[in-house]
Structures are given as structure tokens and as C-alpha cells.
């Protein structure tokens, strides 16, 4: 490729990116609807041809890659050319990755910008793309706080990418899209081979190179966009959960999570299974996400720097958490627990341009998927020796304790707003399902975890008797399910938890009374008329702010679900509490440790046969699609290619574009940056329903100059239980 052709090609990519960034429905229809020329329909839409040309440019010899000569070219492996991969790590071996020149880096950046613009359209130009959480908007009164939480949730649920046709074409397995495998493998290899620490030397991370970091940032953003799937929006709350009973499907009969579906890029990720590739991915992810922890633990002030792309990395980990090979390799290498620690730290370090609620939802969706694997839950029993997140007090315990402590804090934080905020409700339920999965295998919970668990249980139990708000009632079946699993499967090492249950015998008796109480009395406890709620899950609760009252049918199902998990707990307590009280009365003073020693060493014969436990996973669904989309679009609007979506005076745009394009070939200079604006609307998502509840089983500078010139040309231009 000649210098003149390279400059022209790069300028064309940047100008097209600007055009697509400002596009509306008319332009999108013109690109993606069938086109007729001289009365004859073209075989392919213009948008498809543009997308193909973009991918070909990303692997054009002498422009974005240094391809091997014909006699040196390796053979294709599953349709992927190893000689075109940008970096080693993911994808077939056999290629020779040379030193990347500045020209090629800038050319790649230009066409990755164009690809992002093809997929996103004008989404990053929307005005209010970020902004804290419900707590930032909370007003002094409870009613205004609930209103603020609902408003934030509604905004987070709005669609940002208006046209799904570009991604549907790129990701459709039945369409012949060039260089699809080369693109995904190159993006992952470049991103996960990045060293944010500067070879472990203090302060060296500040000198690793801004260009390299921006390239990694951009690769993660584009990879996240490619892994999105419009089909996810068809999975509503009633089918979002993936539930299974491993005891009824022993061995390999039941896969923890569903397959990837008809999404070509997700299928490519799921097909990565070699030890070389999976070890590279796991090590790269843990290294990058571990910066959130390393920055806190350094002895030298500010010697470690947290990279700006952690939210995009979290999106990637969310997609990887559904891949068996990735999870198994993380367990084998002992990297699963550092990964979990890093994920929880990212949740508390969301940048200003990404809503904290979105990051929190993705965090617990990721942890829920990981906890679906038996191997992961067993690994969580390892001692936790890291640094707890800011919202979690210091404790001594296991990684399971870390997950419980973080989950219980999140549920308590969303306790009131979960009644009006769909994303708060979904996040709370995902945290509860994660804890339920882990509870089956947890060997011992710490005193701090038990104390926080029972504090939440008592708070939920009190809300059942409340006259104004019974929001916590919806979480009671999950909390009782966790207790049931622990006493049935892990009682000998969890006497601390059993002692806490005995101390709260009265709380469980009150819940037993609630289960037997007439349904109409619970429904109309506040004197209002019962009506059918829009949410039909068993743990739905009356929302005093909206005035929405659940139906008798919903409350009846909630009572049944509560009773299923409460019955074995009451059998245990009725058997051990009287004996414990009698032993205590015989002594003058008894400490809590002495009382724990009085508990039976085994509960075999005191409990009914244990149920076939349920492990819940999470399919791709409406909520996860919106959360990933919003996270990625907000990050693009504040990332290395944000200039493509900046706007100024519309009248100056056209003139500046043509004038700047001519200057680009001659002067090669200028640099502009801006702020996104605009907004769109759409429908909100609903919370996910509780699954597997009450029912049980019977058993040089050329490229940079072109980019700067083109910039000058257009700068002005969840389940509610």
C-alpha cells in the first residue's frame, strides 16, 4: 500500500466514522435495507459491504498487518489465518508477529473506530451517558429517595444502540463475514498481553506507553461490542434462569450453563479450549483486573496505577464466565479466587461516566455464573488473604465469606429501593442466588458473616409484619434456603451458624405463623384493596410508594415457597433448642463458645432426607444485554475514540469536513476532543423471577497524521423472587 493510498484510506475510515456517529434512522435504513440500482436490486446491502470492507482493511497487508510471504504463509486453521493475527496468545499458532509500527497502530485504531461506529451508530452522542447511582440522587425523604432510584433504573434500562442490524450481520454464523476469527482473536491477544505494571517495577506503569494503553482500551471496547447479542432481548424474566439439580444429573449429564446460541463471536470464545490459550486468557484477565487490588496494597504511595478500562474488562469477564474451559483453567491454576477478588473491587471503583448500579449488576451476574460450577464453589473454601473491598469490613475467613459479606452488604444497600428499581431488585436476587449456590459447598462461615447474615434475616422477617413496607419479604425464601442447605449438607463445620439459628428460634416461629396465616389477611394488612400486581413472582411484595399490591395468588405461592425451606429448619430447632436450654440451665454461667460445644455433633436422624439442591445460573437476557450495552457505550463516549462522537456547530460541520480532508493529505495536523450529547428512549427491562423455588424433585507518523487530519476535518461537525 503506497503512502498516498494509506493516507486516503485512513481519512476515509475516519470520515465515515464521523458520518455514522451522527447518523439517524434514514441513513441506517439506506445502509441496511436492500438497494436497487437501475431497477435491479443489489445482492447485498451497502452496510454489509461497508462492514466487510472495514474488516478487510483491518487485515490489509502493508497497512494494518505485515503478512508473511506466500512461501512462508501458514495454513489456515479452522478458517483462521495465523499469519494475520496481531499478537500471540489466542488463536492458532504458526504466524510470526513482527514489531508494530506507529503507522500500523494508528491505521488499526482508525478502522476499529469505524467498526465501533458501524455497530454503535450515534449511541455515544447521547447526552446523559453516565452518572453515579441512586444514592447520588437520593432526596431527604424516603418517598423522594424511592422516586430517584426508580428514575435511575429507568434511565439505565433504556436502549442506547438504536439499530441492531450491523451487529446481527457481523455475528450471524450463517453469513460469510471476512476475518471474523482473526479479528476476535487479535483483539483478545492484544488486550490480555498488556502489562499494566511495567514488569513489576514501582512507578513503571506510568511509563508503559499511552499509545499501548489506548490500543488495549479500544480492543476491549470493540471486543465487548462484538460479543453483544440482540437475541438476548428475547429472553425475558420468566426464562432468564438456568436451574439444575446436579444430584439428578450426576457426572457430565448436565452442563452448568446453556450453550452460547447463534452468535458467531460467542461461539468462537466458547471454542477456545487449548491449555495454551486458556492459560493465556486467565493469566491476562487476572493480571489486568488485579490492578484494582494491587493499587491498594502497594507500600509506595501511588506506585501502582489502575488502568481506565476495568469496566470493559468486567464485560469481557462476564462473557468468559459462561465458558467451561475458562472456568476450569482458572480453578486449576489457582487464579479463580484472585479473579473473584478483583471483580468485587471493580464493582466499588466504577468511573464517573458509568453508573455504579450497572457495574454492580455485571459483577453479580458474573459471580452467579462462576458459582454455578461445582469446582468454583469448592475453591471458594480457600482462605482469603487479600484486601476486602471498601464496603466490606475486615474479617478472617474464606473466599466464600468474602462473597457472602459483599452480597449481604449489597442486598442491605438496596433493601428499600429494590421495590421500585428493577436493576436493584435483579442485583439483589443475583447476589442471593450466588450465596445459595456457594452455601451447598461452604465448609465454614466466619462469625462476621454469620452476624451480617442474621441481621439481614431479622430485617426481612420484621418487614413481613410491617404496615407500610414489606419489601424484604421477597428475600426470605432465599435466606431460608441457604440455611437449609448449610444444615443439611455442611452442619458439622458450621455449628456457629446453627447456634445463631437456635438463638433466633422465636424469629423462625413467627415466620411459621406467617406461613399459616390466611392469605387475604397478609394481602390486605394495610387496609388497601387487593389487586393483581404487575410482577407475579412468589416473593413479590407490596410497594408502598407505587401503591401496587400483590394478589392473593402471589402471596399464596410465596407462603408455599417459604414453608418448603422453613419446615426442615423447624424440625432441627425443635429437636436441639429444648436440649440446649436444659443444658444451659444446669450451669451458672455459659459462654457462647461453651454453648456451641453443647450442640449435637451430627444432625443425622434429626432432619428429614435432604432435598436435591438447586444450582442457579444466568442466561443471557434483557437485563444483562442492557447493562453491557450501557457500560460499553458510556466508556466509548469517554475513551480513546470519543472524538468521533463530539459535536459543535452543525452548520460548520460540512464545510469543516471537506476543508479538513484536503488539509489532511498536505499538512497532517490537528487534534480535537469533545463531549457527547443527545438522548434516546426505549422500554425498560423487568426483574428476573425466582426459579427453582417452592417445587422440589421427587427424588512512523503517517497513520497518526492521517488520524489527526481527519479529526480536524470533522471536529465541529431481575428476578423478583
C-alpha positions in Angstrom: 0.0 0.0 0.0 1.5 3.3 -1.1 1.8 6.3 1.3 -0.8 8.2 -0.6 -3.3 5.3 -0.6 -2.7 4.7 3.1 -3.5 8.3 3.9 -6.6 8.3 1.7 -7.8 5.0 3.2 -7.3 6.2 6.8 -9.0 9.5 6.1 -11.9 7.7 4.5 -12.3 5.5 7.6 -12.3 8.4 10.0 -14.7 10.5 7.9 -17.1 7.5 7.6 -16.8 7.0 11.4 -17.9 10.7 11.9 -20.7 10.3 9.4 -22.0 7.1 11.1 -21.6 8.7 14.5 -24.1 11.4 13.5 -26.4 9.1 11.6 -30.1 8.7 12.1 -32.7 6.2 11.1 -32.8 7.4 7.5 -29.1 6.8 6.9 -29.2 3.5 8.7 -32.1 2.3 6.6 -30.3 3.4 3.4 -27.3 1.3 4.5 -29.1 -1.8 5.7 -32.2 -2.1 3.5 -32.0 -3.7 0.1 -30.9 -1.2 -2.6 -32.0 -1.1 -6.3 -29.8 0.4 -9.0 -31.2 1.0 -12.4 -34.2 -1.2 -11.5 -32.1 -4.1 -10.3 -31.7 -5.0 -6.6 -28.2 -5.2 -5.4 -27.3 -8.6 -3.9 -26.1 -7.1 -0.7 -27.0 -4.0 1.3 -24.5 -1.2 1.4 -24.0 -1.6 5.1 -22.9 -5.2 4.7 -20.4 -4.3 2.1 -19.0 -1.4 4.3 -18.7 -3.8 7.2 -16.8 -6.3 5.1 -14.5 -3.6 3.7 -13.8 -2.5 7.3 -12.7 -6.0 8.4 -10.6 -6.5 5.3 -8.8 -3.2 6.0 -8.0 -4.3 9.5 -6.0 -7.2 8.0 -4.6 -5.5 4.9 -1.0 -6.4 4.2 1.3 -3.4 4.5 -1.4 -1.3 6.0 -2.6 -2.9 9.3 -0.6 -6.2 9.2 2.7 -7.4 7.9 1.6 -10.6 6.4 4.1 -13.4 5.6 5.1 -14.0 2.0 3.3 -16.7 0.0 6.1 -19.3 0.6 6.1 -18.5 4.3 2.4 -18.2 4.8 1.0 -20.8 7.3 -2.0 -22.9 6.5 -5.5 -21.8 7.7 -6.7 -23.4 10.9 -10.5 -23.6 11.2 -10.7 -20.8 8.6 -8.3 -18.5 10.6 -5.0 -17.3 9.1 -2.3 -17.4 11.8 -0.1 -15.1 9.8 -2.6 -12.2 10.1 -3.1 -12.2 13.9 -2.0 -9.0 15.6 -0.4 -10.7 18.6 0.3 -14.2 20.1 -1.9 -15.6 22.8 -5.3 -16.5 21.4 -5.9 -18.3 18.1 -3.9 -20.8 16.1 -0.1 -20.8 16.2 2.2 -20.7 13.2 2.2 -17.0 12.5 5.1 -14.6 13.0 4.1 -11.4 14.8 6.6 -8.6 14.0 7.2 -5.3 15.7 4.2 -2.9 15.4 5.0 0.4 13.7 3.2 3.6 14.7 1.7 3.8 11.3 0.0 0.4 11.6 -1.1 1.2 15.1 -2.9 4.3 14.0 -4.4 2.6 11.0 -5.8 -0.1 13.2 -7.2 2.5 15.5 -8.9 4.3 12.6 -10.6 1.2 11.4 -11.5 0.0 14.9 -13.1 3.4 15.3 -15.1 2.9 12.1 -16.1 -0.6 13.2 -17.3 0.7 16.5 -19.3 3.5 14.7 -20.8 0.8 12.4 -22.1 -1.0 15.4 -23.0 1.9 17.8 -24.2 4.5 15.3 -24.8 7.7 17.3 -25.3 6.0 20.7 -22.2 7.6 22.4 -23.6 11.1 21.4 -26.5 10.7 23.8 -26.3 13.4 26.4 -26.6 11.9 29.8 -24.5 8.8 29.4 -23.2 8.2 32.9 -23.8 9.5 36.3 -23.4 7.8 39.6 -26.2 5.9 41.2 -29.5 6.2 43.0 -27.7 7.3 46.1 -26.3 10.4 44.3 -29.9 11.4 43.5 -31.5 10.4 46.8 -33.5 13.2 48.4 -34.0 13.7 52.1 -37.4 12.0 52.3 -37.9 8.3 51.8 -40.5 8.8 49.1 -38.2 11.1 47.1 -35.4 8.6 47.5 -37.5 5.8 46.1 -38.5 8.1 43.2 -34.9 8.8 42.5 -33.9 5.1 42.5 -36.7 4.3 40.1 -35.7 7.2 37.8 -32.1 6.0 37.7 -33.2 2.4 37.0 -35.4 3.6 34.2 -32.6 5.5 32.6 -30.3 2.5 32.8 -32.8 0.3 31.1 -33.2 2.5 28.0 -31.7 1.2 24.8 -28.7 3.2 23.6 -27.8 1.4 20.4 -30.9 2.0 18.2 -30.1 -0.3 15.3 -29.2 -3.9 15.8 -28.8 -4.8 12.1 -25.0 -4.1 11.9 -24.2 -6.5 14.8 -26.7 -9.1 13.7 -24.9 -9.2 10.3 -21.4 -9.4 11.8 -22.3 -12.0 14.4 -24.6 -14.2 12.3 -23.0 -17.7 11.8 -24.8 -18.2 8.5 -23.3 -15.1 6.9 -19.9 -15.1 5.2 -18.1 -12.3 7.1 -14.4 -12.0 6.3 -11.7 -12.2 9.0 -14.2 -12.7 11.9 -11.9 -15.2 13.8 -8.8 -13.2 13.1 -10.4 -10.0 14.5 -11.7 -11.5 17.8 -8.5 -13.4 18.5 -6.4 -10.4 17.7 -8.4 -8.1 20.0 -8.2 -10.6 22.9 -4.5 -11.2 22.3 -3.6 -7.5 22.2 -5.7 -6.7 25.3 -4.7 -9.6 27.5 -1.0 -9.4 26.7 -0.7 -5.9 28.1 1.5 -5.3 31.1 -0.1 -2.6 33.3 2.7 -2.8 36.0 5.8 -2.1 33.9 7.4 -5.5 34.6 6.6 -5.1 38.3 8.9 -2.1 38.9 7.2 0.5 41.1 6.0 3.6 39.1 7.0 1.8 35.8 3.3 1.5 34.9 3.3 5.3 34.3 5.8 4.8 31.5 4.3 1.8 29.8 3.1 4.0 26.9 -0.1 5.8 26.5 -0.5 4.6 22.9 -0.3 1.0 24.0 -2.8 1.5 26.8 -5.2 3.3 24.4 -5.0 0.4 22.0 -5.8 -2.1 24.7 -8.6 0.1 25.8 -10.0 0.2 22.3 -9.6 -3.5 21.7 -11.6 -4.3 24.9 -14.4 -1.9 23.8 -14.7 -3.4 20.3 -14.5 -7.0 21.7 -17.3 -6.2 24.1 -19.4 -4.8 21.3 -18.8 -7.9 19.1 -19.9 -10.2 22.0 -23.3 -8.4 22.4 -26.3 -10.3 21.0 -29.6 -8.8 20.1 -31.2 -12.2 20.7 -30.7 -11.6 24.4 -33.6 -9.1 24.4 -35.9 -12.0 23.6 -35.1 -13.7 26.8 -37.5 -12.2 29.4 -37.6 -12.6 33.1 -39.5 -15.9 33.0 -36.8 -17.8 31.2 -33.6 -16.0 32.3 -32.6 -18.5 35.0 -30.8 -21.7 34.2 -31.6 -24.1 37.0 -30.4 -27.7 37.5 -30.3 -30.3 40.2 -26.8 -31.9 39.9 -27.9 -34.9 42.1 -30.4 -35.8 39.5 -27.9 -35.3 36.6 -24.6 -36.8 38.0 -21.3 -36.6 36.1 -21.3 -34.7 32.9 -25.0 -35.1 32.1 -26.0 -31.6 32.9 -23.9 -28.6 31.8 -23.9 -25.7 34.3 -25.0 -23.1 31.8 -26.7 -23.1 28.4 -24.8 -23.0 25.1 -23.8 -19.7 23.5 -26.6 -19.6 20.9 -26.4 -18.3 17.4 -23.8 -15.7 17.9 -20.6 -16.3 16.0 -18.2 -14.4 18.2 -19.5 -16.1 21.4 -19.1 -19.4 19.6 -15.5 -18.5 18.9 -14.9 -17.7 22.5 -16.5 -20.9 23.7 -14.4 -22.9 21.2 -11.1 -21.7 22.9 -10.1 -24.8 24.8 -6.4 -25.4 24.5 -4.2 -25.2 27.5 -2.0 -22.5 25.9 -4.9 -20.3 25.0 -6.9 -20.7 28.2 -3.9 -20.2 30.4 -3.0 -17.0 28.5 -6.6 -15.7 28.9 -6.8 -16.5 32.6 -3.4 -15.0 33.4 -4.1 -11.9 31.3 -7.5 -11.3 32.9 -6.2 -11.8 36.4 -3.2 -9.5 35.8 -5.4 -6.7 34.5 -8.3 -7.0 36.9 -5.8 -7.5 39.8 -4.6 -3.9 39.4 -7.7 -2.8 41.3 -6.3 -4.7 44.3 -2.6 -4.1 43.7 -3.1 -0.4 43.7 -4.4 -0.6 47.3 -1.7 -2.9 48.6 1.4 -1.1 47.4 3.8 0.2 50.1 4.9 3.1 47.9 2.3 5.8 47.5 0.7 5.9 44.1 3.3 3.5 42.7 0.6 1.4 41.0 -1.9 2.9 38.6 -5.4 1.4 37.9 -5.9 1.3 34.1 -9.0 3.1 32.8 -10.6 0.1 31.1 -11.7 -2.0 34.1 -15.4 -1.7 33.3 -14.8 -3.0 29.7 -12.7 -5.8 31.2 -15.6 -6.7 33.5 -17.9 -7.1 30.5 -15.3 -9.5 29.0 -15.1 -11.5 32.2 -18.9 -11.7 32.2 -18.8 -13.3 28.8 -15.9 -15.6 29.7 -17.7 -16.8 32.9 -20.1 -18.9 30.7 -17.2 -20.7 29.1 -16.3 -24.1 30.7 -12.7 -24.1 29.6 -12.0 -20.7 31.1 -13.6 -21.5 34.5 -11.9 -24.9 34.7 -8.5 -23.4 33.8 -8.9 -20.7 36.4 -9.6 -23.3 39.0 -6.7 -25.5 38.0 -4.2 -22.6 38.0 -5.4 -21.3 41.4 -6.5 -18.0 39.8 -10.2 -18.2 40.4 -10.1 -16.6 43.8 -7.9 -13.6 42.8 -10.3 -13.2 39.9 -13.3 -13.0 42.2 -11.5 -10.6 44.5 -10.7 -8.3 41.5 -14.2 -8.5 40.2 -15.6 -7.3 43.6 -13.1 -4.5 43.7 -14.1 -3.3 40.3 -17.6 -3.1 41.5 -16.6 -0.4 44.0 -14.4 1.5 41.7 -16.7 2.5 38.9 -15.6 5.6 36.9 -17.9 8.6 37.0 -19.2 8.0 33.4 -20.6 4.6 34.3 -23.5 4.1 36.7 -22.4 2.2 39.8 -25.6 0.2 39.6 -24.7 -1.1 36.1 -21.2 -2.2 37.3 -22.7 -3.8 40.4 -25.3 -5.7 38.2 -22.5 -7.0 36.0 -20.4 -8.0 39.0 -23.1 -10.2 40.5 -24.1 -11.6 37.1 -20.5 -12.7 36.7 -20.2 -14.2 40.2 -23.5 -16.0 39.8 -22.3 -17.7 36.6 -19.0 -18.7 38.3 -20.8 -20.1 41.3 -22.8 -22.4 39.0 -19.6 -24.6 38.7 -19.0 -27.1 41.4 -15.2 -26.7 41.0 -15.5 -23.0 41.7 -17.7 -23.4 44.8 -15.1 -25.8 46.3 -12.3 -23.4 45.5 -14.1 -20.7 47.4 -13.3 -22.5 50.7 -9.7 -21.4 50.4 -8.6 -18.9 53.0 -9.0 -15.3 51.9 -5.7 -13.4 52.4 -6.3 -10.4 50.2 -7.8 -7.0 50.8 -11.5 -6.7 51.3 -13.4 -4.0 49.2 -14.2 -0.7 50.8 -17.8 -1.7 51.5 -16.8 -4.9 53.3 -15.3 -4.8 56.8 -12.1 -6.6 57.6 -12.6 -10.3 58.5 -10.8 -13.6 58.9 -12.3 -16.3 56.8 -12.5 -17.8 53.3 -13.3 -16.5 49.8 -16.8 -17.8 50.4 -17.0 -15.3 53.4 -15.9 -12.6 51.1 -18.7 -13.4 48.6 -21.3 -13.6 51.4 -20.1 -10.4 53.1 -20.2 -8.4 49.8 -23.5 -9.9 48.8 -25.2 -9.2 52.1 -23.9 -5.6 52.0 -25.3 -5.1 48.5 -28.7 -6.5 49.5 -28.9 -4.3 52.5 -27.9 -1.3 50.5 -30.7 -2.0 48.0 -33.2 -3.1 50.6 -35.6 -0.2 50.2 -35.0 0.8 46.6 -35.3 -2.8 45.3 -39.1 -2.3 45.5 -39.1 0.4 42.8 -35.8 -0.2 40.9 -35.7 -3.2 38.6 -31.9 -3.3 38.4 -31.6 -3.1 42.2 -34.0 -6.0 42.5 -32.2 -8.1 39.9 -28.8 -7.4 41.5 -30.1 -8.3 45.0 -31.5 -11.6 43.7 -28.4 -12.5 41.8 -26.4 -11.9 45.0 -28.8 -14.2 46.9 -28.6 -16.9 44.2 -24.8 -16.7 44.3 -24.8 -17.2 48.0 -27.3 -20.1 47.7 -25.0 -21.9 45.2 -22.0 -21.4 47.4 -23.8 -22.4 50.6 -24.1 -26.0 49.4 -20.3 -26.4 49.5 -19.2 -23.9 52.1 -17.2 -25.6 54.9 -17.4 -22.8 57.5 -18.7 -19.3 57.6 -16.9 -16.8 59.9 -18.5 -15.1 62.8 -18.6 -11.8 60.9 -20.5 -13.4 58.1 -23.0 -15.1 60.4 -23.7 -11.9 62.2 -24.3 -10.0 59.0 -26.5 -12.8 57.6 -28.7 -12.9 60.7 -29.0 -9.1 60.7 -30.5 -9.3 57.2 -32.7 -12.2 58.1 -34.2 -10.4 61.1 -34.7 -7.2 59.0 -36.6 -9.2 56.3 -38.6 -11.0 59.0 -39.6 -7.7 60.5 -40.7 -6.3 57.2 -43.3 -9.1 56.9 -45.1 -7.6 59.9 -44.7 -4.0 58.6 -47.8 -1.9 57.8 -46.2 0.3 55.2 -43.5 -1.7 53.5 -42.9 -5.4 53.2 -40.1 -5.2 50.7 -37.7 -7.6 52.5 -40.3 -10.4 52.5 -39.4 -11.4 49.0 -35.9 -12.4 50.0 -36.9 -14.7 52.9 -37.2 -17.9 50.9 -33.7 -17.4 49.6 -32.3 -16.8 53.1 -34.1 -19.9 54.5 -32.9 -21.9 51.5 -29.3 -21.0 52.3 -29.8 -22.0 56.0 -31.4 -25.3 54.9 -28.6 -26.2 52.6 -25.9 -25.5 55.2 -27.5 -27.5 58.0 -28.4 -30.4 55.6 -25.0 -30.7 53.8 -22.4 -28.8 55.9 -23.6 -28.9 59.5 -20.5 -30.3 61.3 -18.3 -27.4 60.3 -21.0 -24.7 60.7 -22.1 -25.0 64.3 -21.6 -21.3 64.6 -24.4 -20.8 62.2 -26.5 -23.4 63.9 -26.0 -21.7 67.3 -27.2 -18.4 65.7 -30.3 -20.1 64.4 -31.0 -21.5 67.9 -30.7 -18.0 69.4 -33.3 -16.8 67.0 -35.8 -19.6 67.5 -38.5 -17.0 68.1 -37.9 -15.4 64.7 -38.5 -18.8 62.9 -41.6 -19.5 64.9 -43.1 -16.1 63.9 -42.3 -17.0 60.3 -44.1 -20.3 60.8 -47.2 -18.4 61.9 -47.0 -16.2 58.9 -47.0 -19.3 56.6 -50.2 -20.5 58.3 -51.9 -17.1 58.2 -54.8 -16.6 55.8 -53.7 -15.1 52.5 -56.3 -12.3 52.5 -55.1 -11.0 55.9 -51.5 -10.7 54.6 -52.6 -9.1 51.3 -54.8 -6.5 53.0 -52.7 -5.9 56.1 -52.6 -2.2 55.4 -56.3 -1.9 54.6 -55.9 -1.4 50.9 -57.8 -3.4 48.3 -56.0 -6.3 46.7 -55.3 -6.2 43.0 -53.2 -8.1 40.6 -49.6 -7.0 40.7 -47.6 -6.5 37.5 -45.0 -8.8 39.0 -46.2 -12.3 39.5 -43.2 -13.9 41.2 -43.7 -15.6 44.6 -41.5 -13.1 46.5 -43.3 -10.0 45.2 -44.1 -7.5 47.9 -46.3 -4.6 48.4 -44.8 -1.4 47.2 -46.0 1.5 49.5 -44.6 4.1 47.1 -46.3 2.9 43.9 -49.4 1.6 45.6 -49.1 -1.7 43.8 -50.5 -4.5 46.0 -49.8 -8.1 45.2 -52.6 -10.6 44.6 -53.7 -13.4 46.8 -52.3 -15.9 44.3 -48.8 -14.4 44.6 -48.9 -14.4 48.4 -50.1 -18.0 48.4 -47.1 -19.0 46.3 -44.8 -17.0 48.5 -46.1 -18.8 51.6 -45.6 -22.2 49.9 -42.0 -21.3 49.0 -41.3 -20.1 52.5 -42.8 -23.2 54.1 -40.7 -25.6 52.0 -37.5 -24.3 53.4 -38.8 -23.5 56.9 -40.1 -27.0 57.7 -36.7 -28.8 58.0 -35.3 -25.8 59.9 -38.1 -26.0 62.5 -37.6 -29.8 62.8 -34.0 -29.2 63.6 -34.7 -26.4 66.1 -37.5 -28.2 67.8 -35.0 -31.0 68.4 -32.0 -29.2 69.6 -33.2 -26.0 71.3 -35.0 -27.6 74.3 -31.9 -29.7 75.0 -29.6 -26.7 74.7 -31.8 -24.7 77.0 -31.8 -27.5 79.6 -28.1 -27.8 79.5 -27.6 -24.1 79.9 -29.9 -24.0 83.0 -27.8 -26.6 84.7 -24.8 -24.2 84.7 -24.4 -20.8 86.4 -22.6 -19.1 83.5 -22.2 -20.3 80.0 -20.2 -18.5 77.2 -21.2 -18.6 73.6 -18.3 -20.9 72.8 -19.4 -23.3 75.6 -22.9 -23.2 74.3 -21.8 -24.1 70.8 -20.0 -27.1 72.2 -23.3 -28.3 73.6 -24.8 -28.6 70.2 -25.1 -32.1 68.7 -22.0 -33.1 66.6 -24.3 -34.5 63.9 -27.9 -34.0 62.9 -28.3 -37.3 61.1 -31.7 -38.6 62.3 -32.8 -35.2 63.4 -33.6 -33.9 59.9 -35.7 -35.3 57.0 -33.9 -36.6 54.0 -32.0 -33.7 52.3 -33.6 -32.3 49.2 -32.0 -32.4 45.7 -30.4 -29.0 45.9 -30.8 -26.4 43.1 -27.9 -24.6 41.5 -28.9 -21.5 39.5 -27.1 -19.9 36.6 -28.0 -16.9 34.4 -28.7 -17.0 30.7 -28.0 -14.0 28.5 -31.2 -11.9 28.9 -32.7 -8.5 28.6 -31.1 -7.1 31.8 -27.5 -8.3 31.1 -27.8 -7.1 27.5 -28.8 -3.6 28.6 -26.2 -3.5 31.3 -23.3 -4.5 29.0 -24.6 -2.1 26.3 -24.8 0.9 28.6 -21.4 0.2 30.1 -19.7 -0.1 26.7 -21.4 2.9 25.2 -20.6 5.1 28.2 -17.0 4.0 28.1 -16.7 4.6 24.4 -18.1 8.1 24.9 -15.2 8.8 27.3 -12.5 6.6 25.8 -9.7 6.8 23.2 -12.1 7.2 20.2 -14.6 9.6 21.9 -13.6 12.3 19.4 -15.6 10.6 16.7 -18.8 11.4 18.5 -18.1 15.0 19.6 -20.3 17.7 18.1 -20.2 21.5 17.9 -21.9 23.8 15.4 -23.9 21.7 13.0 -23.6 24.5 10.3 -19.9 24.4 10.4 -19.7 20.6 10.1 -20.0 20.1 6.4 -17.6 22.9 5.4 -15.0 21.8 8.0 -15.2 18.2 6.9 -14.3 18.9 3.3 -11.7 21.5 4.0 -10.1 19.4 6.7 -9.9 16.4 4.5 -7.9 18.3 1.9 -5.6 19.7 4.6 -5.1 16.2 5.9 -3.1 15.0 2.9 -0.9 18.1 2.9 -0.5 19.3 6.5 -1.3 16.2 8.6 -2.0 18.1 11.8 -4.6 18.9 14.4 -6.2 17.3 17.4 -9.6 17.8 18.8 -11.6 16.3 21.6 -15.2 16.9 22.8 -18.3 15.9 24.8 -21.2 13.7 23.8 -24.8 15.0 23.6 -28.3 13.9 22.7 -30.6 11.2 24.0 -33.0 8.4 23.0 -35.6 6.4 24.8 -36.9 2.9 24.9 -38.6 0.3 27.0 -37.3 -0.7 30.4 -36.4 -4.2 31.5 -38.1 -6.1 34.2 -36.6 -8.0 37.1 -35.9 -11.7 36.8 -38.2 -14.2 38.6 -37.1 -16.6 41.3 -36.6 -20.1 39.8 -36.3 -23.5 41.4 -38.1 -22.2 44.5 -41.1 -24.0 46.1 -41.2 -27.0 43.8 -38.9 -29.9 44.6 -37.9 -33.0 42.8 -39.4 -36.3 43.9 -36.0 -37.6 44.2 6.4 6.5 11.7 3.7 9.3 11.7 1.8 8.6 8.5 -1.1 6.9 10.3 -1.1 9.4 13.1 -1.0 12.4 10.7 -4.0 10.9 8.8 -5.9 10.5 12.0 -5.2 14.0 13.2 -6.1 15.5 9.9 -9.4 13.6 9.7 -10.1 14.7 13.3 -9.6 18.3 12.2 -11.9 17.7 9.2 -14.9 16.9 11.3 -14.4 18.0 14.8 -17.0 20.8 14.5 -19.3 18.9 12.6 -34.0 -9.2 37.8 -36.0 -11.5 39.2 -38.2 -10.6 41.8 -38.3 -13.9 43.6 
